[in-house]
Amino acid sequence: MGPLQGVKIVEFAGIGPGPLCGMMLADMGAEVLRIDRKVPIQHYAGQKFDSYNPGRYGVLNRGKRSVTVQLKSPDGIAAALRLVAQADAVIDPFRPGVMEKLGLGPDVCLARNPKLVFGRMTGFGQTGPLAQAAGHDLNYIGISGALHIIGRPGEKPIPPINYVGDYGGGACMLALGIACGLFEARGSGRGQVIDAAMTEGSAILAAMMYGMYAQGAWQPKGKNRIDGGAHFYDLYECSDGQYLTVACAEPQFYELLLEKMELIDPEFRTDRMNPERWPMLKARLEAHFKTKTRAEWCAVLEGTDACVTPMLDFADAPRHPHNVARNAFINLDGVVQPAPAPRFSRTVPEVSRRPPEAGENNQDALSDWGFSALEIDALRAENII
């Protein structure tokens, strides 16, 4: 089983980074109990994907169990505190102050469980002028500086879905924080609060670029070696309308690309690092790539040091031979999804169970966490679960 086997985590239901953080920890072997909302969530008309109860499509809930607890009643809060008292960590996905208003703030929880790692996931952090403001990924990466460098020259930045703020700067940073907190608590015997802000996490992701900017080495958007400005680092369309990713940034890899593509024009070599010539060289590469299909170019370039791979969609990526060879994707209850990562040589992570429906584990999970059958029946009779 995974390296976090034996760790118990209570995740309060949220959307985006909180659930991904919980999934990552569950993939690593932690027992993650998700406290879902007892009151049905109101959704927009016509919304197909239910973020709070997506069933088997809720990949971010895999490996977890779910109980529904009415958190607006004293008995519901008492039940939640009883679960927290047994946990090693908590995932709090709410705005600052919400858990305190519920009676589940860090002071209360740490008083019950001094070794608890209380992980808080917000966009702007627990303090500061924007702490109480609503926001989403785009807002957070907007003020962190991470967004303005994404896109083409002369065009407005491109929203990178929610990869940078919610997931990279949020979920991954909180997972790291919780893991570090758990490690430290084993020695000190004391828990602590983790304040994970997506603004700061996304800024961390841009750390190298901040250093380059300070040096005067980072050019405006779309005019750098690794942002699509250079002809040797971009996507190219082939004759069949499919795309290749080309990333031969080093000279030896670039030279191999030219050799395999039979490009003998000396300008490709003499002007490789001249940004003024990049648009012209890119146009020539575009024309050349359109002389063959993606499959034909892959037969020539993929797997070599020319640094070329196909750009695949969600349907094709799981079928790529490299991903198949590494079992990079799994099929869970008919839903193809990424396998747990990273890999461990000894404590091998695995998905322990499919995503549950909200409240599916009211009986078995509460029983395993120390509630008697009579107590569970009483909570159900009082409409607490």
C-alpha positions in Angstrom: 0.0 0.0 0.0 1.0 3.6 -0.3 3.5 5.5 1.9 0.7 7.3 3.8 -0.9 4.0 5.0 -2.4 4.5 8.5 -2.9 8.3 8.1 -6.4 9.4 8.7 -7.7 12.6 7.1 -11.1 14.3 7.3 -11.9 16.3 4.2 -14.7 18.8 4.4 -16.5 18.9 1.0 -15.5 21.6 -1.4 -14.7 21.9 -5.1 -11.4 22.1 -7.0 -8.2 22.2 -5.0 -9.5 20.7 -1.8 -10.8 17.5 -3.4 -7.7 17.1 -5.5 -5.5 17.5 -2.5 -7.6 14.8 -0.7 -7.4 12.5 -3.8 -3.6 12.8 -3.9 -3.3 11.9 -0.3 -5.8 9.0 -0.7 -3.8 7.8 -3.7 -0.8 7.6 -1.4 -2.6 5.3 1.0 -4.2 7.7 3.5 -7.7 7.0 4.7 -9.7 10.0 3.6 -13.2 10.5 5.0 -15.1 13.3 3.1 -17.8 15.1 5.0 -20.4 16.0 2.4 -23.2 18.4 2.8 -26.5 17.1 4.1 -28.5 19.9 2.4 -28.7 19.5 -1.4 -26.6 22.1 -3.3 -28.4 24.4 -5.7 -26.9 24.2 -9.2 -27.3 26.3 -12.3 -30.0 25.2 -14.7 -28.7 22.7 -17.3 -25.4 22.0 -15.4 -24.4 18.5 -16.3 -21.5 17.9 -13.9 -22.4 18.0 -10.2 -19.3 19.2 -8.5 -20.5 18.1 -5.1 -22.0 14.7 -6.0 -20.6 13.6 -9.3 -20.7 9.9 -8.6 -18.3 7.7 -10.6 -17.2 10.7 -12.7 -15.9 12.5 -9.6 -12.3 11.3 -10.1 -11.2 13.7 -7.4 -13.2 11.6 -4.9 -11.6 8.3 -5.7 -10.1 6.4 -2.8 -12.3 8.2 -0.3 -15.4 7.4 1.7 -18.3 9.9 2.1 -20.6 10.7 5.0 -23.3 13.4 4.9 -23.4 15.4 8.1 -25.7 18.3 8.9 -23.2 21.0 9.9 -25.9 23.5 10.9 -27.0 21.6 14.0 -25.2 21.1 17.3 -25.4 17.3 17.0 -23.9 17.4 13.5 -21.0 19.6 14.7 -20.5 17.2 17.6 -20.3 14.3 15.2 -17.8 16.1 13.0 -15.6 17.0 16.0 -15.7 13.4 17.0 -14.3 12.4 13.6 -11.7 15.2 13.7 -10.5 14.1 17.1 -9.4 10.8 15.5 -7.8 12.3 12.4 -4.2 13.1 11.7 -5.2 16.0 9.3 -8.1 18.1 8.2 -8.8 19.7 4.8 -10.7 22.9 5.2 -11.8 24.3 1.7 -13.9 27.2 3.0 -13.4 31.0 3.1 -11.6 32.3 6.2 -13.9 32.3 9.2 -16.4 29.7 7.9 -15.1 26.8 10.0 -14.9 29.1 13.1 -18.6 30.1 12.6 -19.5 26.4 12.4 -17.6 25.7 15.7 -15.0 23.7 13.8 -12.1 26.3 13.7 -8.5 25.3 14.3 -8.5 26.4 17.9 -11.5 24.1 18.7 -10.1 21.2 16.7 -6.6 21.4 18.0 -7.9 21.5 21.6 -9.6 18.2 20.9 -6.6 16.8 19.0 -3.3 18.5 19.7 -1.4 16.6 17.0 -3.9 17.6 14.2 -2.6 19.1 11.0 -5.3 21.6 10.0 -4.9 22.3 6.3 -6.7 25.5 5.0 -7.2 26.0 1.3 -8.1 29.5 0.1 -7.5 31.7 -2.9 -6.1 34.7 -1.2 -5.0 33.3 2.2 -6.4 33.6 5.7 -5.2 37.2 6.1 -4.8 40.4 4.0 -7.1 42.9 2.3 -8.6 40.3 -0.1 -8.9 37.4 2.4 -12.7 37.6 2.5 -13.3 38.3 -1.2 -14.7 35.7 -3.6 -12.6 34.6 -6.4 -11.5 31.8 -8.7 -8.3 30.5 -10.3 -8.1 33.3 -12.9 -8.2 36.0 -10.1 -5.5 34.3 -8.0 -3.0 33.8 -10.8 -3.8 37.3 -12.0 -2.5 39.0 -8.9 0.4 36.5 -8.4 2.1 37.5 -11.7 1.7 33.9 -13.1 -0.9 34.7 -15.7 0.5 37.7 -17.6 3.2 35.6 -19.3 0.8 33.0 -20.8 -0.2 33.5 -24.4 0.9 34.9 -27.7 2.5 38.3 -28.5 0.0 41.1 -29.0 -2.9 39.0 -27.5 -4.4 39.0 -24.1 -3.2 36.2 -21.8 -4.9 32.8 -22.2 -6.8 31.4 -19.1 -4.9 28.1 -18.4 -8.1 26.3 -17.2 -7.5 25.9 -13.5 -4.2 24.1 -13.7 -2.0 26.9 -12.3 -4.0 28.3 -9.4 -6.4 25.7 -8.1 -4.3 22.6 -8.8 -0.6 23.5 -9.1 -0.6 26.4 -6.7 -3.4 25.2 -4.5 -3.9 21.4 -4.2 -0.3 20.4 -4.7 1.0 23.0 -2.3 -1.6 22.0 0.4 -0.7 18.3 -0.1 3.0 19.2 0.4 2.1 21.3 3.5 0.0 18.5 5.0 2.7 15.9 4.4 5.3 18.2 6.0 3.0 18.9 8.9 2.5 15.2 9.5 6.2 14.6 9.4 6.9 17.3 11.9 4.1 16.2 14.2 5.6 12.7 14.5 8.6 14.3 16.3 7.1 17.2 18.1 3.7 15.6 19.0 2.1 18.9 18.1 -0.1 19.9 15.2 -0.4 23.2 13.4 -2.4 25.2 10.9 -1.4 25.2 7.2 -2.4 28.4 5.4 -2.3 27.5 1.7 -3.1 30.4 -0.6 -3.4 29.9 -4.3 -2.0 33.3 -5.0 1.2 32.4 -3.2 1.3 28.8 -4.6 1.0 30.0 -8.2 3.7 32.6 -7.5 6.0 29.8 -6.4 5.3 28.1 -9.7 6.7 31.2 -11.4 9.8 31.4 -9.2 12.3 30.8 -12.1 10.6 33.5 -14.2 10.7 36.0 -11.3 14.5 35.4 -11.2 14.9 35.8 -14.9 12.8 39.0 -14.7 15.0 40.4 -12.0 18.1 39.7 -14.2 16.5 41.4 -17.2 16.4 38.1 -19.0 12.6 37.7 -19.3 11.1 39.3 -22.4 7.5 40.3 -22.9 4.9 37.5 -23.3 5.5 35.2 -26.3 9.0 36.3 -27.0 11.0 33.9 -24.8 12.6 30.5 -25.4 10.0 28.5 -23.5 6.8 30.4 -24.0 6.2 29.8 -27.7 8.3 32.7 -28.9 11.2 30.6 -30.2 10.7 28.5 -33.4 12.3 25.5 -31.6 9.7 25.6 -28.7 6.2 25.6 -30.0 3.3 23.5 -31.5 3.2 22.8 -35.2 0.3 21.7 -37.3 0.7 18.8 -39.7 -1.0 18.0 -43.0 -3.8 16.1 -41.3 -4.7 19.0 -38.9 -3.0 17.2 -35.9 -0.3 18.9 -33.9 3.2 18.1 -32.7 5.0 19.6 -29.7 8.5 20.7 -30.6 10.9 21.5 -27.7 14.5 21.2 -28.8 15.8 24.1 -26.8 19.4 22.8 -26.5 21.6 23.2 -29.6 22.4 19.4 -30.0 18.7 18.5 -29.9 17.9 21.3 -32.3 20.6 20.1 -34.7 19.1 16.6 -34.7 15.7 18.1 -35.5 17.1 19.9 -38.5 19.0 16.8 -39.6 16.0 14.5 -39.4 13.7 17.0 -41.1 16.4 17.5 -43.8 16.5 21.2 -43.3 19.8 22.4 -44.8 19.1 26.2 -44.9 22.1 27.8 -43.0 19.8 30.4 -41.5 18.3 27.8 -39.2 21.7 27.4 -37.6 23.2 30.9 -37.7 20.1 32.6 -36.5 18.9 30.0 -34.0 19.1 32.4 -30.9 18.2 35.6 -32.7 14.7 36.6 -31.5 14.3 38.9 -34.4 14.5 36.0 -36.8 12.3 33.6 -34.9 9.1 34.6 -36.7 10.6 33.9 -40.1 12.1 30.6 -39.0 8.9 29.6 -37.4 7.0 30.2 -40.6 9.5 28.0 -42.5 9.0 25.2 -40.0 5.3 25.6 -40.2 5.4 25.1 -43.9 7.7 22.1 -43.6 5.6 20.3 -40.9 2.6 20.6 -43.2 4.2 18.4 -45.8 3.5 15.2 -43.7 0.9 13.8 -41.4 1.5 13.7 -37.6 1.9 10.0 -37.8 4.5 10.3 -40.5 6.5 12.9 -38.6 6.3 10.8 -35.4 7.8 7.9 -37.2 10.8 10.1 -38.0 11.1 12.2 -34.8 9.3 10.7 -31.8 11.6 8.8 -29.4 14.7 10.6 -30.6 16.6 13.5 -28.9 14.9 15.9 -31.3 12.4 16.5 -28.5 9.2 16.0 -30.5 6.0 14.3 -29.3 2.4 14.4 -30.6 -0.1 16.7 -28.8 -2.8 14.2 -27.7 -6.3 14.8 -26.4 -8.0 13.0 -23.5 -9.1 10.2 -25.7 -5.7 9.5 -27.3 -3.3 10.1 -24.4 -4.3 6.9 -22.5 -3.6 4.9 -25.7 -0.2 6.3 -26.4 2.4 3.4 -26.2 4.5 5.1 -23.6 1.6 5.7 -21.3 0.4 2.2 -21.9 3.8 0.7 -21.1 3.9 2.7 -17.8 0.3 2.0 -16.8 -0.1 5.8 -16.6 -3.9 5.6 -16.8 -6.4 3.3 -15.1 -10.0 2.4 -15.8 -12.1 2.8 -12.7 -15.8 1.9 -12.9 -15.7 2.7 -16.6 -14.0 6.0 -16.2 -10.5 6.3 -17.7 -8.3 8.5 -15.5 -4.7 9.2 -14.5 -3.1 6.6 -12.3 -1.6 7.6 -8.9 1.7 9.5 -9.2 4.5 9.7 -8.3 5.8 6.1 -8.3 7.3 4.4 -5.2 9.6 1.4 -5.4 8.3 -0.3 -2.2 5.2 1.4 -0.8 3.3 1.3 -4.1 0.3 3.7 -4.3 -3.0 2.4 -5.6 -6.6 3.5 -5.8 -8.4 1.7 -3.0 -12.0 2.3 -4.1 -14.2 4.1 -6.7 -15.6 7.6 -6.0 -18.5 7.3 -3.6 -21.9 8.9 -3.9 -22.5 11.6 -1.3 -23.4 9.9 2.0 -22.7 6.4 0.6 -20.6 5.4 3.6 -22.7 6.8 6.4 -23.0 3.4 8.0 -19.7 1.7 7.4 -17.4 4.7 7.7 -19.0 6.0 10.9 -18.9 2.5 12.3 -15.2 2.2 11.5 -14.5 5.6 13.1 -16.1 4.4 16.4 -19.8 5.2 16.2 -22.0 2.5 17.5 -25.0 1.2 15.5 -27.4 2.9 18.0 -25.6 6.2 17.6 -25.7 6.0 13.8 -29.4 5.1 13.9 -30.0 8.1 16.2 -28.2 10.5 13.9 -30.2 9.2 11.0 -33.4 9.5 12.9 -32.6 13.1 13.8 -31.7 13.8 10.1 -28.2 14.7 11.1 -26.8 12.2 8.5 
